[in-house]
Amino acid sequence: MDARSVKTVVDARSIVEERDLSFVKVGVFDIDGVLRGKYLSKDKFFSILECGFGFCDVVLGWDVEDQLYDTDSYTGWSNGYADAKVVPIIDSCRELPLEDNMLFFQLEFGDRAAGVCPRQTLKRVIKRALDMGIKATAACEFEFFLFNETPQSVREKNYRGLTPFTPGNFGYSMLRASVEHNFYEQLLAMCEEMDIGIEGLHTETGPGVLEAAIAYDDALSAADKGALFKTYTKILAQQNDVMATFMAKWSKDVPGQSGHIHLSLKDKDGKGLFFDADKEDNISDTMRYFIGGQQKLMPELLAMIAPTINSYTRMIPGFWAPTEASWGVENRTCALRAIPGSEHSQRVEYRIAAADINPHIAIAAALGSGLWGIENKIEPTAGVKGNAYTQEFPDELALPKTLWDAAQALKKSKPARELFGDAFVDHYVVTREWEEREFRKAITDWEMQRYFEII
């Protein structure tokens, strides 16, 4: 049986028995998009297929370095870090080609934890769309830098003087892709076996940077595939004594790493809702309102799209990252790029997102804000023509400059609470405020170089 043909509990049992597996792997994505999981014995796995099991809720109460948040939200010392219910997503069964014959099943949080679960939050937005008679499709594309380093060597070097996978700026290089074809082909083969379809893979501008465009799918599957791609690309790289980073910007001397999201909508009969041949650039009223909602709410939801301290170092003029909630037709200097095409290819590219996104949360924000725009018939500003970096925009389109400011905007946002629920917003804000407070404890290289001797 093929792993992607597993659709029922009976199928799940059958494939494990068929492969004579003693264990399977299960995992759930946390608030930062980190995959947390374990091996489960066959008997244990069979016992939880229909009712789920308890997973220590500390994974909802700590950061990327397993440091506990200092403010209780969903969980904390006040409740003793009890178990949260997780349930297996039966049709998520995937091959793990890097681990001979092993199977992986994705989990999601249930019961009270569903209120703060990134995947469940996206599912609530998708339900909103379905209630409107809309089916959303999406796709992620990621830029990521590769280094000839290991987890040990980067720490020994204190993350300085790292050796790129390949030297120099060489976008769309057939030379680099041919010389290093072994890694490229391993990555493509792994993604194919894991049902993470790749439409394109190429070098980008910068030493050792690649870009992968994942094939479009329904919005939930697109988020799953985006999150899995990031995790397993890092795994494959480390198995090749290479490291991949999905930071938004790892060096001031090179462009940041994008994580653009493409979105389109269909009705229940599969008709594209963004296309109107009688309108300029084929932009239907639905698409215009969708862009209007995304533009209007982008400053309020930015913390969900730019989730780290590092995210905000990317958003500077001239480095292929937007600086205001702007939009334009086929304009890569804008935060939102309307892409004209056929009924089925017409779409919006959400360009503010970087590679450090949690795909479930970012797609929830990009889709939810667009749906809100349709519901409220929000008109966007006039589309930008020319270079958005050199133009002036109204104050309400200015984006928060720091993670702290973005978290405060999200906390106060009524549309965010309507779209994602109070439980998610309150918990997510706690996690971003913690991230900012942790950063404030750091002494940066810039401070040392500027002040150590002179001040």
N, C-alpha and C positions, 0 to 999 in steps of 0.2 A: 504493500500500500504506500502511495506517495503521501508525504507529510501534509501537503497542502490540500489533500482530499479529505482530511479528517474534519468532520462536521458535527458529529454527535459523540456522546459519552461512550456509546458502543464502539464507534470508530477509534476513539482514543485508547480504549482498552485493547482493541484488536491490534493496533500498530505496535504498541509496546510489547505485547505477547509475540507478535509476528517477528519482531527483531530480537526477541529474547533479551530484553534490557532488564537489568536489575535496578537501575536508577534512571530518572529523567531529570532535566533541569527546568526550573521554573524561576520567573523573575518579574518584578514590578518596577515601573519607572517612578522615581520620586519627584519632588517638586522642582528639582534642578535638571531633570531628564537623565539622572544617573540610574542605571539598571541595577537594582538590588535583588539578589536571588540566592538560590541554594540548590543542591541536589536533594531530591526526594526518592526514597525507596519505592519500588513498584507498588508494594502493598499500601504504603501511605498515600501515594498518588491516586491509586484506585479509590481509596476511601474518601478523598476530598473532591472527587470529580463533580459531584452533584451538589454539595453543600458548602464547599470552600473550607478554609481553615484559618487559624489565628496566626498573624504575622506581627512580630513586635512593632508597636507603633512608633518606636524611636526613629524609624526611617522617615517619619513625618515630623520629627522633632529635632533633627540635626541638620547640619550643613554639609557641604561637599567634602569636608575634612572630618566628618563625624563629631563635630563640636556641637554640643547641645545649645539650642536657642535659649537666651536668657529671659525670654518672656513666654509664658504659657499661652498657647493658642488652642490648636486642636488637642495637643497632648503636652505633657510636662511632668515635673516632679509631683505636681498636685494630684495626678491620677496614677502615679507610679509606673508610667509607661506601659500601660496594659496592652494586650493583644488587640489588633484591629483585624476585622474580617477581610480576607482576600478571596477572590473566586477565580478559578482558571477560565481563561477565554478559550473554549474548546477549539474553535476554528483558527486559533493562532499557531497551531502546531507547525514547527519548522525544523528542517534539517539544520544541523550544526556541522557543516562540512569540514571545519577546522578541528573537530573533535569526533573522531571516527565513529559513525553510526549513532551518535547521540541525538536526542530529540529535545527541543525547547518548547515550553508552553508559557505564554505570557499570562500574567495575572493583572487584576485590577481590584482596587479597594471597594468594599461594599458597606452596607449599613451606614452608620454615622460618618465613617471615613470617606464615603462616596462624595460628601460635600466638599472635601478638600482635594480629592484625587484629580490629578491633571487629566487623565483619560476620561473620567466620568464627567468632568467639567466640559470637555469638548463634546461629549455625547449629549449633554443638556442643550448645548447650542445647536447641534445637528437636529435634535428633536424639535427645537423651535423652527428651524428651517422646514422640516417635514410638515409641521403643523401649518406652515404657510404654503404648502404644496410645492416645496423647493427641495431639490437634491443638489448638494454641493460636491464638486470635485476639486481636488487640490494636488499640488506637487511641490516638493522641496528641492532646492538645489544648494549644494554646499561647496564652499571653498575651504581647503584645509592644507596646512603646511606640514611637510614631512622633514624629519631630521635623522641623520645617521647617529642616533643616540639611543640610550636605554633608560628605563626608570632610575637606574643607579647612576648612570653617568650625568644625567641632567642635574641630579641632586649634588653630586660631587663638584660639578661646575657652578653650582648655585644659579642655574638657569642662564648663565652668561657664556658667550663664546661658543654657542652651539653650532654644529656643522650641518648645513642644509643638505637635503637629499640630492639636490642638483644645484649648481651655481647659477647666479645671474638671473636677469629678467628675460623670459623666453616664452611668452604666451602662445598657445596653440602650436607648440613645438612638436613636429614629427620626429625630429632628432632625439629629443629627450624621451618621448613616448616609445621610440624604437629601441634605444639603448637600454632603457629600464622596463622593457616590455614584460619581463617576468612578473614584476609587482603589479603592473596594470592588469595583466591577464588573470593573475590570482584574485585580484579585487573583483573583476568582472565575473569570474566564474563563481566566486563565493556568493555574490549578490544574486546571480541567476539561480543558484541552488537554494537560496533562502527566500526566493520570491520577492526580491527587492529590485525590480526592473530598473536598469540604468539606460537612459536614452542617449547620454553622451558623457564622455570622460576625456579631459584634456588638461594640459598645463595652463596655468594662468600667469599673470605678471607678478614675478617675485621668485626668489630662490626656493625651489622645492615645493611650490604650491600647485595643487591640482584642483579642478572643479568637476563635481559629479552632478548631473541632472537626473533626478529620479523620475521615472515615468508617472504620469498622473493617475489618480485613482479616486475612489470616494474619499471624503475628507478624513474619516476615521482611519482608514487603511493607509492613507498618505502620511498621517502623523505617526502611526505605528512604524511604517517603513523608514521614515526619517529618523526616528529615535534609534531604531535598530541599526541603521546604516552607520550612524556616528559611533555607536558602541563597537560594532564588529569591524569597522575600518581600523579602529585603534587596536583591537585584538590582533587582526591580521598583520598590521604594521609591526607590533611588538614581537610577533612570532618570526618576523624577518629582521629583527634587530634594528628596527626603525621606529620612530615615534611620530604619531600624528597629533596635531593640536587643532582644536576647533575654537580656540579663543577668538574673540572679535578682532583683536589687534595685538600681535605679539611684539612688534617693534615699531618705533616711530618712523623708521626709515622705509617701511614698505606699506602698501595699501592694507586695509583691514580685510577680514574674511567674511564674505557675505553668506547669508542663509536665506535667500529670497524664497518667497512663497507665491505660487501661482494659484489663482482661484477662478472658478467659473461656476455658473448655476444652470440647472436644467429644471424643467417642470416634470410632473409625474409621468408624462409620456415621452420624456427624453429630449424634448425640444429645448434648444439653447435659449436662455433668457437674456443674454447680454447682447444679442445680435438683432439689429434692425436695419435692413438694407436701405430704408428710406431716410435714415438719420445720418448726420455727419459722422464720419469715421465708423459707421455702423453701430454707434453706441446707443443702445436702447434706453428708454426711460429707467428701466430696472437697473441697468448697469450704471447709469448716471447717479441714481439715488444710492446705490451700493458704494460707489466711490465717495459720494457726499458723506455718508455715514462713517466710512473709514477715515476720511480726512478730518471730520469734525471730532471724532473720539480719539484720534491718534495721540494727542498730548495727554489725555486722561488714562490711556491704556498702555503707555509706553513701557512701563515696568514689566508688563507681561511679554513684551517683544524684545526689550533690551534689559535682561535680567541680572547682569553682573556689573560690578564697578568698571570693568574693562570695556563693557559695551559702549560707554560714552566717549572713549578715546577714539573710536572709529568715526564718529559723526562730526567730521570737520570738512570744510570746503575743499574740493579738488581731489578727493581720494575715493571717488565713486560711492560715497555714502551720503544720503540726504541729510539736510540740516533743519528743515522745516516740514510741516505736514503739507507738502505740495503734491500736485499731480500734473501729468501731461501725457499726451499721446505719443507713444514711442520715444519717450524722453528719459534717458537713464540718469539725469541729474535730479530727478524728482523722487519723492518718497513712494509715490504710487505711479506705476507706468501702465497706462491703458494700451493694450495690444490688440489692434484691429485684426480681424481674420474672417474665417468662415463662421457659420452658425456654431460649430463645435470647437473652434480654436480661439474664438474671441475671449479674452480674459484680462484679469488685472494681476499685475506683478506687485507684490507688497515688498518693496525694496529696502525698507528701513531695517528689516530683520538681518541679523548677523548669524554666523555659524554657531554661536553660543546659545541659541534658542533651545528651549524645551519645545519640541514640535507640537505636542498636544496643547500646551498653553498658548503658544504663538498663533497656531491656526484657530484656536477658539477666539482669540482677540481679533484677528483679521477677519474671520467669517462673521463673528457676532456683531462687530461694529458695522459691517456692510448690511447685515439683515436689519439692524436698528435703523440704518439709513433708508432702507426700502419701506419699513413700517411707517416711518415719520416723513417720508418724501423729502429727504434732506438734499438740497441742491449744493453741489460743490462750487468752489470758486471757478473762475475761468481757468482753463488748462494752461500751464506754463509753456510758452514757446521760447526756445533758446535755452541759455544757461541759467538754471534755477539758482546757482550759487551767487550770481551777481544781481539778483532781483530782490526787492523788498516785499515782505508779506505782512499781513495784519497780525497784531499781537496774539490773537487767539490761535494762530497756527504755529506759534513758537513751541518748540519741544523742550521739555525739562532737560537741564544740562547735567544733572547727576542722578544717580540711582535713588538717593534720598528724596529729591524733589519729585521724581517720577512716582515713588511709593506714596508720597503725600497726595499727589493728584489722583492716584487710583483709590486711595482711602476715601476721598471726598466725592468720588464719581457715582452719581445715582444710576446712570446707564450701566456701569460696570456691575453694580449690585443687582440690577434687574436682569442682566444677561447671565451672570456667573454665580450669583447667590452671595449672601452675606458671609456665609461660612468660608467660602473660598477666598473672597476678597480680604477678609480680616486675617485669615491665616497667611495668605501670600504676602500681605503687607508686613506682617511680623517678620517673615523670613527675609524680606529685602531690607528692612530697617536693620536687622541683625547684621547683614552683609556689609552695610555701610558703616556700622559701628566697629566691626572688626577691621575694616580698612583704615579707619581713623587711628587705630593703634600702631599702624605700620610706619616705619621711617623709610622713605623711598631713596633710591640712588640719586635722584634729582636734588633732594634736600641735602644729602651728604655732600654732593659735589658743589652745591651753591653756597652752603653755609658753614661747613666744617672749619675751614680756615679763616674765611674772610669776615664773617659777621661779628 
